[in-house]
Amino acid sequence: MKRVNRSPVAFLIWLLLRGLYLWVLVPVGAIAGLLLYGSLRRQEATLGQFIGWLDLIVMAAVFHSILRPFGHAKDIPWIPWSEVRTVSHRVRIFGDLVIKRERTDGLDRKFDMK
């Protein structure tokens, strides 16, 4: 597991952006998950895993774009659609962000928000 030191400015920007985009992401993700029910069943993924995957993708996009000048873009992985069923991340605003997968292929990462 890798410990990432974040600047207070980057953390504040991320917290504000995440607080805003979660208000849109969760309801839209729930509706999209219901519309994509067949595809989720083929992937053997749940609605919670799908919304968690959406959160990880949007979070990676924010870190790879807006927060890139703070130097943490390389620390946030892109999770491909083919691995949506292995994501155990759940949407929450505070606390440690732990990305876990059922497979142990060396892809587990921990992002410490302190």
trRosetta pair geometry for C-beta under 8 A, 3 or more apart (Angstrom, degrees):
i j d omega theta_ij theta_ji phi_ij phi_ji
1 108 7.2 -50 -86 121 80 98
1 109 7.0 126 -133 -154 65 37
1 110 4.1 12 -156 20 115 120
2 75 7.3 -144 107 -139 133 99
2 109 6.2 -25 32 -148 103 87
2 110 6.7 167 48 56 54 74
3 110 7.6 -13 -83 94 52 103
3 112 5.2 -6 -141 15 76 134
4 72 6.4 84 -177 -136 131 113
4 75 5.0 82 -105 -160 143 157
4 111 5.5 -18 28 -141 130 72
4 112 6.1 168 44 43 70 78
6 10 5.2 -122 -176 83 96 118
6 11 4.9 108 121 -59 128 98
6 14 7.8 -51 -173 12 147 144
6 70 7.4 38 -153 151 76 134
6 72 6.4 9 -108 -74 88 154
6 113 7.0 -18 23 -144 141 48
7 10 4.5 89 59 8 89 103
7 11 6.9 -158 89 -7 45 87
7 70 5.6 -131 27 -151 120 117
8 11 5.6 -56 -145 39 33 112
8 12 6.2 34 157 -20 67 106
9 12 5.8 -55 -147 36 29 110
9 13 6.4 28 155 -16 64 107
9 70 7.3 -165 86 -99 96 128
10 13 5.8 -55 -147 39 31 110
10 14 6.1 30 155 -18 65 109
10 67 5.4 89 -150 -147 100 112
10 70 3.9 97 -86 -146 134 170
10 72 6.6 115 170 7 155 134
11 14 5.7 -56 -145 40 29 111
11 15 6.1 31 156 -22 65 108
11 113 6.8 119 -133 -169 116 82
12 15 5.7 -52 -143 36 29 112
12 16 6.4 27 158 -15 63 106
13 16 6.0 -58 -149 38 28 108
13 17 6.2 22 157 -13 65 111
13 66 7.0 -153 152 137 128 118
13 67 6.4 162 96 -88 127 99
14 17 5.9 -60 -144 42 28 107
14 18 5.9 25 160 -18 66 112
14 62 6.6 121 -124 131 79 134
14 63 7.5 22 -107 -78 119 84
14 67 6.1 18 -71 -72 98 148
15 18 5.9 -56 -139 39 25 109
15 19 6.2 30 158 -23 61 108
15 93 7.7 75 -150 -178 83 92
16 19 5.8 -54 -148 33 27 113
16 20 6.7 22 155 -14 61 107
17 20 5.9 -62 -155 39 31 108
17 21 6.1 13 160 -8 70 111
17 62 5.7 148 121 -138 147 141
17 66 6.9 147 -80 77 162 159
18 21 6.1 -59 -135 44 30 99
18 22 6.0 37 164 -28 66 107
18 59 7.0 26 -102 -100 111 91
18 62 7.5 -115 -67 17 80 173
18 93 6.8 151 120 -133 115 76
19 22 6.3 -52 -145 27 22 111
19 23 7.6 28 154 -23 53 100
19 93 6.4 52 -93 -136 79 124
20 23 6.3 -57 -169 21 35 111
20 24 7.7 11 148 1 65 104
21 24 5.8 -61 -159 44 49 104
21 25 5.4 47 148 -27 80 115
21 58 5.8 -170 144 160 146 144
21 62 7.8 -144 3 -62 156 132
22 25 5.3 -55 -125 42 35 112
22 26 5.8 33 178 -22 71 106
22 55 7.4 26 -104 -114 89 107
22 91 6.4 142 -138 -173 115 126
22 93 6.9 -101 2 -83 168 95
23 26 7.3 -45 -135 28 14 102
23 27 7.8 -3 165 6 47 108
24 27 7.0 -77 -160 46 29 95
24 28 5.7 9 163 -3 70 125
25 28 6.2 -70 -137 50 21 103
25 29 5.4 24 165 -23 65 119
25 51 7.4 118 144 -158 94 86
25 54 5.8 168 -170 128 108 121
25 55 6.3 107 147 -86 150 72
25 58 6.1 -96 -100 -5 140 162
25 91 7.7 175 104 -116 121 144
26 29 5.7 -54 -134 39 21 112
26 30 6.3 25 161 -22 59 105
26 51 6.3 46 -125 -156 63 130
26 91 6.3 -168 -89 101 107 172
27 30 5.7 -53 -147 32 30 111
27 31 6.6 26 156 -13 64 105
28 31 5.9 -56 -150 40 32 109
28 32 6.0 31 152 -17 67 110
29 32 5.6 -54 -139 42 31 110
29 33 6.0 37 156 -25 65 106
29 50 6.6 167 178 123 101 94
29 51 4.4 109 134 -113 140 83
29 54 4.7 -151 -111 40 129 164
29 55 8.0 -21 -72 -42 165 77
30 33 5.6 -50 -145 33 28 115
30 34 6.7 27 154 -17 60 103
30 47 6.8 46 -128 -177 67 122
30 51 6.7 9 -66 -80 66 126
31 34 5.8 -55 -153 35 32 109
31 35 6.4 27 151 -14 66 107
32 35 5.6 -57 -146 42 34 110
32 36 5.9 14 159 -2 70 114
32 50 7.8 -156 98 152 95 129
32 54 7.9 111 70 -81 138 147
33 36 6.0 -64 -135 52 27 97
33 37 7.2 70 152 -75 57 63
33 40 6.4 46 -159 -55 78 152
33 47 4.5 97 155 -133 149 86
33 50 4.6 138 -107 92 113 150
33 51 6.6 -49 -49 -50 142 85
34 37 5.9 -1 -165 -52 37 104
34 47 7.6 19 -59 -110 65 124
36 39 4.5 -48 -178 45 91 115
36 40 5.6 97 118 -27 89 96
36 50 7.4 161 80 -142 125 150
37 40 5.7 -59 -147 38 29 111
37 41 6.3 30 156 -22 66 106
38 41 5.7 -53 -148 33 30 111
38 42 6.6 30 153 -18 63 103
39 42 5.7 -51 -150 34 35 112
39 43 6.5 26 152 -10 65 108
40 43 5.7 -61 -148 45 33 106
40 45 4.8 -98 -160 72 80 92
40 46 7.4 80 172 -121 122 7
40 47 7.1 30 -171 -75 164 55
40 50 5.8 -47 -111 -64 125 134
40 84 7.7 -93 -125 115 74 140
41 44 7.2 29 -176 -80 35 38
43 81 7.7 -98 -105 161 146 81
43 82 7.7 -156 -128 -140 109 36
43 84 5.4 18 159 64 148 113
43 85 5.1 -168 151 -44 87 109
44 85 4.9 42 84 -121 82 147
45 49 4.5 -123 -167 85 94 132
45 50 5.7 110 134 -57 123 84
45 53 7.7 -12 -166 -17 147 140
45 84 4.7 -14 -94 117 158 103
45 85 4.2 -121 -76 -86 84 72
46 49 4.8 100 53 7 75 100
46 50 7.0 -133 99 -5 42 88
47 50 5.5 -53 -149 35 34 115
47 51 6.4 29 155 -15 68 104
48 51 6.0 -54 -144 39 30 105
48 52 6.1 32 155 -18 64 109
48 90 6.2 -22 -177 -110 108 94
49 52 5.5 -55 -145 41 31 114
49 53 6.1 36 153 -24 65 105
49 84 5.9 110 138 160 108 79
49 85 6.2 47 150 -121 160 34
49 87 5.2 130 -159 71 87 92
49 88 7.4 -34 -107 -93 91 34
50 53 5.6 -52 -148 34 29 113
50 54 6.5 32 151 -19 63 102
50 84 6.2 28 -98 -179 60 127
51 54 5.5 -47 -148 34 35 114
51 55 6.5 40 151 -21 64 102
51 91 5.9 -62 135 -24 108 123
52 55 5.6 -52 -151 34 33 114
52 56 6.5 33 151 -18 65 104
52 87 5.1 180 106 133 117 119
52 88 7.3 -71 142 135 167 14
52 89 4.1 155 -175 87 116 79
52 90 5.4 -61 -89 -92 118 33
52 91 6.3 -141 -94 -38 62 72
53 56 5.7 -54 -150 36 33 112
53 57 6.4 33 153 -20 66 105
53 79 6.0 -124 -143 97 85 132
53 81 7.8 88 168 -116 144 51
53 84 4.6 -21 -76 -130 162 87
53 87 4.9 150 -75 36 84 163
53 89 7.6 131 -64 58 41 110
54 57 5.7 -56 -148 36 31 111
54 58 6.3 25 157 -13 67 106
55 58 6.0 -57 -145 40 29 105
55 59 6.0 31 155 -20 65 110
55 89 6.7 -138 75 125 118 122
55 91 5.0 175 -64 -94 155 92
56 59 5.6 -55 -142 39 28 113
56 60 6.3 31 156 -20 64 105
56 79 5.2 25 116 13 139 130
56 87 6.6 -128 -3 -140 149 140
56 89 5.8 105 -57 63 115 157
56 99 6.8 89 -116 -110 132 121
57 60 5.8 -52 -148 35 29 111
57 61 6.4 31 151 -20 62 105
57 78 7.2 50 -120 -146 71 73
57 79 6.7 -100 -68 50 78 90
58 61 5.5 -52 -149 35 34 115
58 62 6.5 36 151 -21 66 102
59 62 5.7 -51 -149 33 32 111
59 63 6.4 24 155 -11 65 107
59 76 6.4 -138 127 -159 92 138
60 63 5.9 -60 -146 43 31 106
60 64 5.9 21 158 -12 68 114
60 76 4.6 -178 -113 137 70 114
60 77 6.8 -65 -105 93 129 28
60 78 5.2 140 163 -89 162 63
60 79 7.6 -178 -27 4 147 76
61 64 5.9 -61 -138 45 26 104
61 65 6.0 1 166 0 64 118
62 65 6.4 -75 -139 48 22 94
62 66 5.4 -33 -164 37 67 112
62 67 6.0 44 142 4 77 110
63 66 7.8 -44 -81 57 17 75
63 67 4.8 -43 -125 66 49 120
63 68 7.2 107 158 -67 46 59
63 72 5.7 -80 -159 102 112 94
63 73 5.2 160 141 -108 85 57
63 75 7.4 -96 171 64 147 84
63 76 4.2 95 69 17 155 151
64 68 6.1 33 -176 -76 28 105
64 73 4.6 96 -106 -147 55 111
64 76 6.9 -124 -43 73 86 118
65 68 6.1 -45 -160 -22 5 114
67 70 5.1 -41 -177 30 79 118
67 72 6.2 -31 136 54 115 105
67 73 7.1 162 95 -67 82 79
68 71 7.7 62 174 -63 42 25
68 73 4.7 15 -114 -49 76 132
71 74 8.0 -28 174 18 59 99
72 75 4.9 -47 -171 29 76 122
72 76 6.8 62 139 -17 88 100
73 76 6.5 -68 -157 36 36 100
75 109 7.9 162 -179 178 71 140
75 111 6.7 113 148 -108 113 107
76 111 7.3 26 -92 -86 76 148
77 99 7.3 -159 45 97 115 168
77 107 7.3 129 -165 -169 176 96
77 109 6.4 145 -6 10 122 150
79 83 5.5 -114 -176 81 87 117
79 84 7.4 112 137 -84 113 53
79 87 6.1 62 177 -79 158 123
79 99 7.7 -151 -69 -160 129 134
80 83 5.3 84 65 12 77 100
81 84 5.7 -12 -164 -32 48 112
83 86 4.8 -49 -173 37 83 116
83 87 6.8 96 131 -39 84 89
83 101 6.9 -32 -177 -125 116 131
84 87 6.0 -46 -158 11 40 116
85 102 8.0 -35 125 11 81 129
86 101 4.0 25 156 -150 113 95
86 102 5.0 -118 -136 21 83 88
86 103 6.0 -30 -135 8 141 94
87 99 7.2 -45 -137 -155 82 86
87 101 6.8 -25 -82 -96 39 78
88 99 7.9 136 53 -163 75 41
88 100 4.5 -27 46 72 123 100
88 101 7.2 -172 -2 -88 95 29
88 102 7.6 118 -42 -50 113 73
89 97 7.3 21 -134 -166 115 84
89 98 7.4 -174 -99 84 81 53
89 99 5.5 -21 -60 -111 119 67
89 100 7.4 155 -53 28 67 69
92 95 5.8 -6 117 39 131 121
94 113 7.8 -159 -160 93 54 153
95 113 7.3 88 106 35 22 136
96 110 7.0 -7 175 -168 117 99
96 111 7.5 159 -170 81 72 58
96 112 6.1 -29 -126 -118 99 56
96 113 6.2 -166 -109 13 44 96
97 110 7.7 150 89 -162 60 54
97 111 4.6 -14 74 67 107 106
97 113 6.2 88 -1 -41 95 112
98 110 5.4 -14 -116 -117 78 83
98 111 7.7 -164 -82 32 36 68
99 108 6.9 180 94 -149 76 54
99 109 5.3 13 54 59 113 84
99 110 7.5 -161 29 -86 71 38
99 111 7.4 48 -7 -1 100 101
100 108 6.0 15 -121 -127 56 105
101 104 7.9 173 87 -74 90 37
101 105 7.6 -39 91 29 136 93
101 107 5.9 12 21 82 142 113
101 108 6.3 -139 27 -79 86 78
103 107 7.4 38 89 33 101 116
104 108 7.3 -21 -129 -20 65 120
